[in-house]
């Protein structure tokens, strides 16, 4: 690759919110980002235990429509990112932002999908 220069830009999310009880803020935080979001969830237990339902309710109360849930129970692979990004593109990029709930795998998938769905 002599004579060839490669340049990249990395843009990280401007805000990661975490800590006990912070779910109460999700409606207002989400509303500041848009009106529709895709939720990326890090564990089936968060769905079954009601945490995701609580987040969806808070978003709806703030006039933000959750358009779906994607599960990320392992570190995302390229095929995972491609599948979720393709889903968003096929629906006309129907979301304004991606909301990741859970640990690093969910956050990683959320970031990658947000970047690739453009």
MMTF fields as JSON, N, C-alpha, C and O atoms, coordinates in Angstrom:
{
  "mmtfVersion": "1.0.0",
  "mmtfProducer": "UNKNOWN",
  "numBonds": 471,
  "numAtoms": 472,
  "numGroups": 118,
  "numChains": 1,
  "numModels": 1,
  "chainsPerModel": [1],
  "groupsPerChain": [118],
  "chainIdList": ["A"],
  "bondAtomList": [4, 2, 8, 6, 12, 10, 16, 14, 20, 18, 24, 22, 28, 26, 32, 30, 36, 34, 40, 38, 44, 42, 48, 46, 52, 50, 56, 54, 60, 58, 64, 62, 68, 66, 72, 70, 76, 74, 80, 78, 84, 82, 88, 86, 92, 90, 96, 94, 100, 98, 104, 102, 108, 106, 112, 110, 116, 114, 120, 118, 124, 122, 128, 126, 132, 130, 136, 134, 140, 138, 144, 142, 148, 146, 152, 150, 156, 154, 160, 158, 164, 162, 168, 166, 172, 170, 176, 174, 180, 178, 184, 182, 188, 186, 192, 190, 196, 194, 200, 198, 204, 202, 208, 206, 212, 210, 216, 214, 220, 218, 224, 222, 228, 226, 232, 230, 236, 234, 240, 238, 244, 242, 248, 246, 252, 250, 256, 254, 260, 258, 264, 262, 268, 266, 272, 270, 276, 274, 280, 278, 284, 282, 288, 286, 292, 290, 296, 294, 300, 298, 304, 302, 308, 306, 312, 310, 316, 314, 320, 318, 324, 322, 328, 326, 332, 330, 336, 334, 340, 338, 344, 342, 348, 346, 352, 350, 356, 354, 360, 358, 364, 362, 368, 366, 372, 370, 376, 374, 380, 378, 384, 382, 388, 386, 392, 390, 396, 394, 400, 398, 404, 402, 408, 406, 412, 410, 416, 414, 420, 418, 424, 422, 428, 426, 432, 430, 436, 434, 440, 438, 444, 442, 448, 446, 452, 450, 456, 454, 460, 458, 464, 462, 468, 466],
  "bondOrderList": [1, 1, 1, 1, 1, 1, 1, 1, 1, 1, 1, 1, 1, 1, 1, 1, 1, 1, 1, 1, 1, 1, 1, 1, 1, 1, 1, 1, 1, 1, 1, 1, 1, 1, 1, 1, 1, 1, 1, 1, 1, 1, 1, 1, 1, 1, 1, 1, 1, 1, 1, 1, 1, 1, 1, 1, 1, 1, 1, 1, 1, 1, 1, 1, 1, 1, 1, 1, 1, 1, 1, 1, 1, 1, 1, 1, 1, 1, 1, 1, 1, 1, 1, 1, 1, 1, 1, 1, 1, 1, 1, 1, 1, 1, 1, 1, 1, 1, 1, 1, 1, 1, 1, 1, 1, 1, 1, 1, 1, 1, 1, 1, 1, 1, 1, 1, 1],
  "groupList": [{"groupName": "UNK", "atomNameList": ["N", "CA", "C", "O"], "elementList": ["N", "C", "C", "O"], "formalChargeList": [0, 0, 0, 0], "bondAtomList": [1, 0, 2, 1, 3, 2], "bondOrderList": [1, 1, 2], "singleLetterCode": "X", "chemCompType": "L-PEPTIDE LINKING"}],
  "groupTypeList": [0, 0, 0, 0, 0, 0, 0, 0, 0, 0, 0, 0, 0, 0, 0, 0, 0, 0, 0, 0, 0, 0, 0, 0, 0, 0, 0, 0, 0, 0, 0, 0, 0, 0, 0, 0, 0, 0, 0, 0, 0, 0, 0, 0, 0, 0, 0, 0, 0, 0, 0, 0, 0, 0, 0, 0, 0, 0, 0, 0, 0, 0, 0, 0, 0, 0, 0, 0, 0, 0, 0, 0, 0, 0, 0, 0, 0, 0, 0, 0, 0, 0, 0, 0, 0, 0, 0, 0, 0, 0, 0, 0, 0, 0, 0, 0, 0, 0, 0, 0, 0, 0, 0, 0, 0, 0, 0, 0, 0, 0, 0, 0, 0, 0, 0, 0, 0, 0],
  "groupIdList": [1, 2, 3, 4, 5, 6, 7, 8, 9, 10, 11, 12, 13, 14, 15, 16, 17, 18, 19, 20, 21, 22, 23, 24, 25, 26, 27, 28, 29, 30, 31, 32, 33, 34, 35, 36, 37, 38, 39, 40, 41, 42, 43, 44, 45, 46, 47, 48, 49, 50, 51, 52, 53, 54, 55, 56, 57, 58, 59, 60, 61, 62, 63, 64, 65, 66, 67, 68, 69, 70, 71, 72, 73, 74, 75, 76, 77, 78, 79, 80, 81, 82, 83, 84, 85, 86, 87, 88, 89, 90, 91, 92, 93, 94, 95, 96, 97, 98, 99, 100, 101, 102, 103, 104, 105, 106, 107, 108, 109, 110, 111, 112, 113, 114, 115, 116, 117, 118],
  "secStructList": [7, 6, 6, 7, 7, 7, 7, 7, 7, 7, 7, 7, 7, 1, 7, 7, 7, 7, 1, 6, 6, 4, 4, 4, 4, 2, 2, 2, 2, 2, 2, 6, 6, 7, 1, 3, 3, 3, 3, 3, 3, 1, 7, 2, 2, 2, 2, 2, 6, 6, 2, 2, 2, 2, 2, 2, 2, 2, 2, 2, 2, 6, 6, 7, 3, 3, 3, 3, 3, 3, 3, 7, 7, 1, 7, 7, 7, 2, 2, 2, 2, 2, 2, 2, 2, 2, 2, 2, 2, 2, 6, 6, 1, 7, 7, 1, 3, 3, 3, 3, 3, 1, 1, 2, 2, 2, 2, 2, 2, 2, 2, 2, 2, 2, 2, 2, 6, 7],
  "xCoordList": [0.822, 0.0, 0.871, 0.527, 1.939, 2.797, 2.102, 1.422, 2.286, 1.69, 0.207, -0.409, -0.379, -1.814, -2.038, -1.503, -2.814, -3.13, -4.58, -5.464, -4.814, -6.167, -6.51, -5.709, -7.686, -8.129, -9.492, -10.335, -9.726, -10.992, -11.414, -10.572, -12.691, -13.228, -14.018, -14.756, -13.876, -14.649, -15.482, -14.951, -16.774, -17.677, -18.385, -19.158, -18.123, -18.726, -20.063, -20.308, -20.929, -22.201, -21.913, -20.961, -22.743, -22.469, -22.862, -22.482, -23.623, -24.063, -24.351, -25.088, -23.766, -24.101, -24.554, -23.806, -25.775, -26.372, -26.428, -26.923, -25.934, -25.991, -26.097, -25.768, -26.559, -26.689, -28.081, -29.035, -28.191, -29.481, -30.493, -30.202, -31.669, -32.764, -32.753, -33.655, -31.784, -31.682, -32.744, -32.969, -33.399, -34.466, -35.573, -36.264, -35.748, -36.791, -36.557, -37.494, -35.349, -35.0, -35.122, -34.981, -35.382, -35.287, -36.275, -35.955, -37.455, -38.428, -37.922, -37.938, -37.477, -36.977, -35.704, -35.53, -34.823, -33.586, -33.894, -33.333, -34.789, -35.163, -35.83, -35.535, -36.719, -37.45, -36.498, -36.771, -35.381, -34.406, -33.688, -33.034, -33.813, -33.133, -34.051, -33.576, -35.342, -36.254, -37.574, -37.903, -38.333, -39.679, -39.826, -40.854, -38.821, -38.895, -37.543, -36.5, -37.573, -36.294, -36.38, -37.443, -35.247, -35.082, -34.411, -33.442, -34.918, -34.316, -33.451, -33.911, -32.202, -31.306, -31.143, -30.686, -31.521, -31.565, -30.469, -30.253, -29.785, -28.657, -28.983, -28.088, -30.228, -30.552, -32.055, -32.853, -32.422, -33.831, -34.44, -35.622, -33.637, -34.121, -34.613, -35.509, -34.052, -34.517, -35.905, -36.69, -36.205, -37.542, -38.518, -39.574, -38.147, -39.023, -39.25, -40.328, -38.255, -38.365, -39.094, -39.333, -39.45, -40.226, -39.435, -40.029, -38.105, -37.297, -37.519, -37.634, -37.579, -37.781, -39.184, -39.365, -40.165, -41.527, -41.614, -42.335, -40.878, -40.834, -40.221, -40.705, -39.174, -38.527, -39.475, -39.599, -40.145, -41.096, -42.208, -42.598, -42.714, -43.775, -43.286, -43.997, -42.084, -41.518, -41.318, -41.562, -40.875, -40.696, -42.036, -42.158, -43.038, -44.363, -44.96, -45.593, -44.756, -45.255, -44.607, -45.195, -43.391, -42.676, -42.884, -42.167, -43.863, -44.19, -43.066, -42.827, -42.374, -41.358, -41.877, -42.234, -41.923, -42.458, -41.334, -40.5, -41.292, -40.343, -40.82, -41.973, -39.96, -40.37, -40.001, -40.335, -39.328, -38.966, -37.864, -37.257, -37.62, -36.581, -35.683, -36.164, -34.392, -33.399, -32.624, -32.244, -32.393, -31.705, -30.234, -29.897, -29.354, -27.905, -27.384, -26.903, -27.479, -27.059, -25.601, -25.127, -24.902, -23.479, -22.829, -23.515, -21.519, -20.837, -21.305, -21.321, -21.683, -22.216, -21.158, -19.987, -21.611, -20.768, -21.252, -22.328, -20.467, -20.812, -22.203, -22.977, -22.521, -23.822, -24.964, -26.029, -24.752, -25.776, -26.0, -27.136, -24.911, -24.999, -25.666, -26.553, -25.237, -25.817, -27.316, -28.084, -27.738, -29.157, -30.007, -31.044, -29.583, -30.388, -30.355, -31.382, -29.195, -29.101, -29.95, -30.599, -29.947, -30.768, -32.248, -33.025, -32.64, -34.041, -34.433, -35.511, -33.57, -33.879, -33.918, -34.821, -32.945, -32.919, -34.13, -34.679, -34.555, -35.705, -36.99, -37.924, -37.027, -38.199, -37.967, -38.595, -37.082, -36.85, -36.186, -36.477, -35.288, -34.633, -35.673, -35.611, -36.621, -37.779, -37.487, -38.4, -36.25, -35.976, -35.024, -34.202, -35.167, -34.322, -33.072, -32.047, -33.18, -32.032, -32.169, -33.24, -31.044, -30.997, -30.733, -29.818, -31.545, -31.421, -30.953, -31.662, -29.773, -29.235, -29.436, -29.108, -29.981, -30.232, -29.468, -29.653, -28.631, -27.886, -26.406, -26.003, -25.61, -24.162, -23.482, -24.082, -22.216, -21.371, -21.819, -21.703, -22.332, -22.77, -23.912, -23.93, -24.865, -25.989, -25.511, -25.944, -24.631, -24.112, -23.309, -23.435, -22.496, -21.712, -22.608, -22.382, -23.627, -24.546, -25.303, -25.474, -25.754, -26.474, -25.629, -26.108, -24.383, -23.486, -23.243, -23.316, -22.956, -22.657, -23.866, -23.737, -25.037, -26.264, -26.565, -26.926, -26.416, -26.676, -25.752, -26.171, -24.513, -23.565, -23.866, -23.776, -24.218, -24.391, -25.759, -25.906, -26.745, -28.085, -28.239, -29.245, -27.289, -27.391, -27.516, -27.612],
  "yCoordList": [-1.183, 0.0, 1.254, 2.247, 1.218, 2.389, 3.53, 3.327, 4.718, 5.893, 6.057, 7.003, 5.16, 5.217, 5.61, 4.976, 6.635, 7.063, 6.731, 6.926, 6.238, 5.937, 6.861, 7.047, 7.43, 8.324, 7.886, 7.497, 7.939, 7.547, 8.563, 9.227, 8.685, 9.481, 8.548, 7.696, 8.692, 7.915, 8.887, 9.772, 8.716, 9.583, 8.713, 7.823, 8.969, 8.194, 8.818, 9.991, 8.03, 8.616, 9.803, 9.792, 10.81, 11.995, 11.798, 12.585, 10.75, 10.55, 9.082, 8.436, 8.564, 7.24, 7.463, 7.997, 7.056, 7.27, 5.933, 4.957, 5.867, 4.614, 4.876, 5.959, 3.868, 3.953, 3.546, 3.602, 3.137, 2.713, 3.842, 4.975, 3.535, 4.491, 5.426, 6.253, 5.326, 6.248, 5.99, 6.835, 4.828, 4.551, 5.589, 5.829, 6.202, 7.224, 8.409, 9.148, 8.6, 9.741, 9.445, 10.351, 8.189, 7.782, 8.518, 8.797, 8.832, 9.539, 10.909, 11.24, 11.695, 13.039, 12.983, 13.769, 12.057, 11.928, 11.511, 12.056, 10.539, 10.088, 11.182, 11.357, 11.911, 12.988, 14.048, 14.679, 14.249, 15.241, 14.785, 15.584, 13.485, 12.923, 12.702, 12.594, 12.635, 12.409, 11.831, 11.839, 11.324, 10.814, 9.306, 8.74, 8.643, 7.198, 6.579, 7.134, 5.411, 4.769, 3.253, 2.653, 2.665, 1.229, 0.925, 1.586, -0.069, -0.473, -1.7, -2.685, -1.636, -2.784, -3.216, -2.446, -4.45, -4.971, -6.008, -6.852, -5.954, -6.841, -8.185, -9.02, -8.433, -9.726, -9.976, -9.067, -11.188, -11.578, -11.31, -10.983, -11.447, -11.216, -9.781, -9.547, -8.834, -7.447, -7.293, -6.457, -8.094, -8.088, -8.792, -8.256, -10.006, -10.81, -10.181, -10.331, -9.48, -8.859, -7.527, -6.956, -7.029, -5.805, -4.523, -3.456, -4.596, -3.383, -2.72, -1.498, -3.516, -2.957, -2.369, -1.31, -3.04, -2.507, -1.171, -0.268, -1.057, 0.208, 1.32, 2.452, 0.993, 1.963, 2.352, 3.532, 1.363, 1.664, 2.585, 3.519, 2.336, 3.184, 4.606, 5.566, 4.74, 6.072, 6.814, 8.017, 6.094, 6.72, 7.179, 8.309, 6.309, 6.669, 7.866, 8.729, 7.911, 9.034, 10.346, 11.417, 10.252, 11.434, 11.622, 12.397, 10.915, 10.992, 10.508, 11.066, 9.456, 8.785, 7.382, 6.667, 6.982, 5.673, 4.656, 4.797, 3.636, 2.533, 1.734, 1.305, 1.532, 0.85, -0.629, -1.34, -1.095, -2.499, -2.734, -1.802, -4.013, -4.429, -5.429, -6.364, -5.23, -6.188, -6.704, -5.931, -7.994, -8.627, -8.824, -9.294, -8.469, -8.635, -9.384, -8.767, -10.694, -11.48, -11.934, -12.643, -11.533, -11.841, -10.674, -9.803, -10.668, -9.611, -9.642, -10.704, -8.488, -8.478, -8.832, -8.472, -9.542, -9.867, -9.043, -8.447, -9.01, -8.231, -8.605, -7.731, -9.884, -10.335, -9.74, -9.439, -9.57, -8.97, -7.507, -7.053, -6.784, -5.367, -5.205, -4.368, -6.008, -5.931, -6.214, -5.528, -7.216, -7.604, -6.472, -6.125, -5.905, -4.863, -3.571, -2.908, -3.21, -2.008, -2.152, -1.196, -3.352, -3.588, -3.459, -2.945, -3.916, -3.781, -2.301, -1.926, -1.478, -0.05, 0.598, 1.381, 0.278, 0.853, 0.417, 1.214, -0.831, -1.351, -0.625, -0.542, -0.106, 0.634, 2.141, 2.904, 2.564, 3.988, 4.675, 5.837, 3.965, 4.527, 5.168, 6.353, 4.342, 4.805, 5.291, 5.739, 5.213, 5.674, 6.863, 7.029, 7.678, 8.858, 8.557, 9.225, 7.528, 7.158, 5.703, 5.102, 5.158, 3.797, 3.898, 4.595, 3.197, 3.182, 1.8, 0.819, 1.7, 0.424, 0.286, 1.185, -0.859, -1.157, -2.425, -3.45, -2.369, -3.553, -3.245, -2.109, -4.243, -4.095, -3.737, -3.174, -4.08, -3.697, -4.235, -3.542, -5.462, -6.035, -5.225, -4.96, -4.83, -4.018, -2.654, -2.166, -2.05, -0.736, -0.843, 0.008, -1.873, -2.055, -2.258, -1.65, -3.106, -3.32, -2.036, -1.698, -1.325, -0.069, 0.955, 1.589, 1.121, 2.079, 1.682, 2.519, 0.41, -0.036, 0.095, 0.522, -0.271, -0.171, 1.289, 1.613, 2.154, 3.582, 4.117, 4.919, 3.681, 4.15, 3.562, 4.268, 2.295, 1.609, 1.817, 1.605, 2.218, 2.371, 3.657, 3.835, 4.527, 5.813, 5.614, 6.586],
  "zCoordList": [0.0, 0.0, 0.0, 0.642, -0.678, -0.72, -1.448, -2.454, -0.926, -1.539, -1.258, -1.749, -0.482, -0.215, 1.243, 2.152, 1.455, 2.813, 3.123, 2.288, 4.305, 4.744, 5.9, 6.816, 5.851, 6.905, 7.385, 6.577, 8.672, 9.257, 10.297, 10.901, 10.503, 11.596, 12.486, 11.991, 13.78, 14.733, 15.545, 16.215, 15.477, 16.23, 17.256, 16.9, 18.513, 19.598, 19.979, 19.699, 20.619, 21.055, 21.966, 22.746, 21.851, 22.659, 24.103, 24.969, 24.368, 25.736, 26.005, 25.26, 27.072, 27.585, 29.015, 29.833, 29.315, 30.629, 31.341, 30.777, 32.561, 33.296, 34.791, 35.274, 35.506, 36.96, 37.407, 36.63, 38.66, 39.212, 39.129, 39.512, 38.634, 38.578, 37.386, 37.255, 36.53, 35.398, 34.335, 33.468, 34.394, 33.42, 33.494, 32.503, 34.646, 34.79, 33.862, 33.561, 33.414, 32.565, 31.07, 30.249, 30.713, 29.316, 28.411, 27.256, 28.908, 28.082, 27.647, 26.461, 28.61, 28.307, 27.468, 26.537, 27.802, 27.023, 25.588, 24.638, 25.445, 24.107, 23.3, 22.117, 23.928, 23.231, 22.706, 21.686, 23.397, 22.933, 21.663, 20.993, 21.334, 20.163, 18.965, 17.835, 19.196, 18.09, 18.542, 19.728, 17.569, 17.841, 17.638, 18.01, 17.057, 16.826, 17.129, 16.783, 17.784, 18.095, 17.981, 18.14, 17.707, 17.755, 19.084, 19.458, 19.798, 21.063, 20.812, 20.235, 21.247, 21.225, 22.674, 23.518, 22.949, 24.306, 24.5, 23.63, 25.616, 25.873, 26.486, 26.613, 26.873, 27.475, 27.431, 27.66, 27.142, 27.154, 28.531, 28.634, 29.583, 30.946, 31.142, 31.953, 30.426, 30.517, 29.919, 30.365, 28.918, 28.319, 29.254, 29.59, 29.668, 30.519, 31.887, 32.463, 32.413, 33.72, 33.73, 34.794, 32.55, 32.458, 32.287, 32.133, 32.308, 32.164, 30.812, 30.728, 29.762, 28.423, 28.31, 27.709, 28.874, 28.876, 29.602, 29.178, 30.689, 31.433, 30.576, 30.578, 29.859, 28.969, 27.838, 27.507, 27.245, 26.168, 26.668, 25.966, 27.855, 28.418, 28.639, 28.34, 29.159, 29.399, 28.082, 27.996, 27.062, 25.751, 25.186, 24.711, 25.237, 24.702, 25.448, 24.84, 26.755, 27.545, 27.106, 27.25, 26.57, 26.075, 24.574, 23.94, 24.003, 22.578, 21.676, 20.605, 22.127, 21.314, 21.049, 21.986, 19.795, 19.414, 19.262, 18.368, 20.112, 19.883, 18.667, 18.628, 17.688, 16.457, 16.444, 15.496, 17.47, 17.544, 18.544, 19.073, 18.792, 19.735, 19.03, 18.39, 19.146, 18.665, 19.87, 20.749, 19.907, 21.015, 20.686, 19.599, 21.619, 21.454, 22.678, 23.628, 22.654, 23.813, 23.74, 24.627, 22.705, 22.557, 21.821, 21.287, 21.8, 21.07, 19.618, 18.995, 19.079, 17.717, 16.681, 16.8, 15.673, 14.528, 13.346, 13.396, 12.297, 11.109, 10.606, 10.217, 10.611, 10.121, 10.958, 10.419, 12.259, 13.123, 12.765, 12.632, 12.613, 12.26, 10.901, 10.732, 9.936, 8.591, 8.611, 7.936, 9.375, 9.431, 10.009, 9.443, 11.113, 11.762, 10.948, 10.8, 10.426, 9.593, 8.338, 7.912, 7.74, 6.549, 6.888, 6.084, 8.062, 8.502, 8.555, 8.093, 9.108, 9.194, 7.82, 7.525, 6.982, 5.629, 4.816, 4.055, 4.963, 4.217, 4.594, 3.797, 5.801, 6.263, 6.185, 6.919, 5.315, 5.109, 6.282, 6.567, 6.973, 8.168, 9.076, 9.404, 9.465, 10.208, 11.624, 12.317, 12.061, 13.424, 13.412, 12.511, 14.449, 14.602, 15.419, 15.286, 16.274, 17.098, 17.533, 17.45, 18.002, 18.52, 20.016, 20.454, 20.786, 22.24, 22.656, 22.432, 23.259, 23.711, 25.214, 25.988, 25.608, 27.015, 27.348, 26.691, 28.339, 28.735, 28.769, 29.018, 28.522, 28.627, 27.328, 26.412, 27.28, 26.156, 24.815, 23.804, 24.781, 23.507, 22.916, 21.714, 23.753, 23.272, 22.798, 21.754, 23.556, 23.174, 21.875, 20.995, 21.758, 20.523, 19.315, 18.269, 19.445, 18.329, 18.004, 16.832, 19.022, 18.812, 18.066, 17.126, 18.477, 17.813, 16.353, 15.453, 16.136, 14.779, 13.861, 12.714, 14.366, 13.565, 13.232, 12.101, 14.211, 13.98, 12.893, 12.058, 12.9, 11.889, 10.512, 9.507, 10.457, 9.181, 8.54, 7.336, 9.299, 8.751, 7.947, 7.261, 8.017, 7.306, 5.837, 5.088]
}
